[in-house]
Amino acid sequence: MFNKLVAVVLALALAVPGLLLAATPVNINQADAATIAKSLDGIGQSKAEAIVAWREAHGPFKKADDLNHVKGIGKATIERNRAAILLTDEAATTGAGTDAPDRTAHKSKKAAVAEAAAEK
């Protein structure tokens, strides 16, 4: 019993630093260099400033892989941060702050067929 408890505590202790270093979602088309540096794993102040400079010179990033154009940022850094790299304002794309009803992302096949029939 004691060995199992020690194993669980050890596993949690090893997992916590990884969670603390996880990237925080950030819109790379709007954020300033300081915010990008704080939010993305492996991106320091100088690389964040290079991201902002590239964005100002070439316009907004269209996809996360466009960060390859920024000197010092490679595929590994992009992959490590892919889930945290936002290109649009999430609130604007999800309809937050509007009176529109929330919709589910997926419909069942039956619901889609019924909706299509209702539209005819």
C-alpha positions as CSV (number, residue, x, y, z in Angstrom):
1,M,0.0,0.0,0.0
2,F,2.8,2.4,0.9
3,N,4.6,1.7,-2.3
4,K,1.5,2.5,-4.3
5,L,1.1,5.8,-2.5
6,V,4.7,6.7,-3.1
7,A,4.3,5.9,-6.8
8,V,1.3,8.1,-7.1
9,V,2.9,11.0,-5.3
10,L,6.0,10.6,-7.5
11,A,4.0,10.5,-10.7
12,L,2.1,13.7,-9.7
13,A,5.3,15.4,-8.8
14,L,6.7,14.6,-12.2
15,A,3.6,15.7,-14.0
16,V,3.1,19.1,-12.3
17,P,6.2,20.9,-13.9
18,G,5.0,19.8,-17.4
19,L,1.6,21.3,-16.7
20,L,3.1,24.5,-15.4
21,L,5.2,24.9,-18.6
22,A,2.3,24.3,-20.9
23,A,1.7,27.0,-23.4
24,T,-1.1,29.5,-22.9
25,P,-3.4,30.3,-25.9
26,V,-2.4,33.5,-27.5
27,N,-3.5,35.3,-30.7
28,I,-0.2,35.8,-32.6
29,N,-1.9,38.3,-34.9
30,Q,-2.8,40.7,-32.2
31,A,-0.7,40.1,-29.1
32,D,2.4,42.2,-28.3
33,A,5.8,40.6,-27.9
34,A,5.7,40.4,-24.1
35,T,2.4,38.5,-24.2
36,I,3.7,36.1,-26.9
37,A,6.9,35.5,-24.9
38,K,4.9,34.7,-21.7
39,S,2.4,32.5,-23.5
40,L,4.4,30.3,-25.8
41,D,6.8,27.6,-24.7
42,G,10.3,28.0,-26.1
43,I,9.6,31.6,-27.3
44,G,11.6,34.2,-25.4
45,Q,11.4,38.0,-25.7
46,S,13.7,38.3,-28.8
47,K,11.8,35.6,-30.8
48,A,8.5,37.2,-29.8
49,E,9.8,40.5,-31.0
50,A,10.8,38.8,-34.3
51,I,7.2,37.4,-34.6
52,V,5.7,40.9,-34.1
53,A,8.2,42.4,-36.6
54,W,7.4,39.8,-39.2
55,R,3.7,40.3,-38.7
56,E,4.1,44.1,-39.1
57,A,6.2,43.7,-42.3
58,H,4.1,40.9,-44.0
59,G,0.7,41.1,-42.5
60,P,-1.2,38.6,-40.3
61,F,-0.3,35.0,-40.1
62,K,-2.7,32.8,-42.0
63,K,-1.7,29.5,-40.3
64,A,0.5,28.4,-37.5
65,D,3.1,27.0,-39.9
66,D,3.7,30.5,-41.2
67,L,5.8,31.0,-38.1
68,N,8.5,29.0,-40.0
69,H,9.2,32.3,-41.8
70,V,10.4,33.9,-38.6
71,K,14.1,33.4,-38.0
72,G,14.8,31.1,-35.0
73,I,11.4,29.4,-35.0
74,G,11.3,25.9,-36.4
75,K,8.9,23.0,-36.8
76,A,9.5,21.6,-33.3
77,T,8.6,24.9,-31.6
78,I,5.5,25.3,-33.7
79,E,4.4,21.7,-32.9
80,R,5.0,22.1,-29.2
81,N,2.8,25.3,-29.2
82,R,0.3,24.4,-32.0
83,A,-2.7,24.1,-29.6
84,A,-1.9,27.5,-28.1
85,I,-1.3,29.4,-31.3
86,L,-4.5,31.3,-32.2
87,L,-4.9,33.2,-35.4
88,T,-8.3,34.9,-34.7
89,D,-10.1,36.2,-31.7
90,E,-11.9,33.2,-30.2
91,A,-14.7,35.3,-28.9
92,A,-15.5,36.6,-32.4
93,T,-15.5,33.2,-33.9
94,T,-17.6,31.5,-31.3
95,G,-20.2,34.2,-31.2
96,A,-19.6,35.0,-27.5
97,G,-21.3,38.2,-26.4
98,T,-24.1,37.9,-28.9
99,D,-27.7,37.0,-28.3
100,A,-27.4,34.1,-30.8
101,P,-28.2,30.7,-29.2
102,D,-25.3,28.3,-28.7
103,R,-25.1,25.5,-31.3
104,T,-23.4,22.2,-31.0
105,A,-20.5,21.5,-33.2
106,H,-21.8,18.2,-34.5
107,K,-25.2,17.0,-35.4
108,S,-26.3,13.4,-35.5
109,K,-27.1,12.0,-39.0
110,K,-30.7,11.7,-38.0
111,A,-30.9,15.4,-36.9
112,A,-29.2,16.5,-40.1
113,V,-31.6,14.5,-42.3
114,A,-34.6,15.9,-40.3
115,E,-33.3,19.5,-40.7
116,A,-32.8,19.0,-44.4
117,A,-36.3,17.7,-44.8
118,A,-37.7,20.6,-42.8
119,E,-36.0,23.1,-45.1
120,K,-37.7,21.6,-48.2
